[in-house]
């Protein structure tokens, strides 16, 4: 398990997240399957956020990923000494936004000011 996966598993346990590690996504237009480090359900986009550690893993498919109902983000693989920090995860998740059922929105999500 990578350090990124370890930290997200800690966040899953601490914050009650719905995560699928090593998520394969079939992209029909390009007829390829890409595998993200994880799928974080109920955040970012209707079908969740895909997290990658390298932009090359996207294989130039960002637009199709969005068309399929997912958001995506490229996060650097954390150093082995990195520790889980709840407030950092809450800030990131609040930035991505809740996309799950309104009645299940966690109370810890911070509503960010509208940037319009």
Secondary structure, 3 states (H helix, E strand, C coil): CCHHHHHHHHHHHHHCCCEEEEEEEEECCCCEEEEEEEEECCECCCCCEEEECCHHHHCCCHHHHHHCCCEEEECCCCCCCCCCCHHHHHHHHHHHCECCCHHHCCCCCCCCCCCC
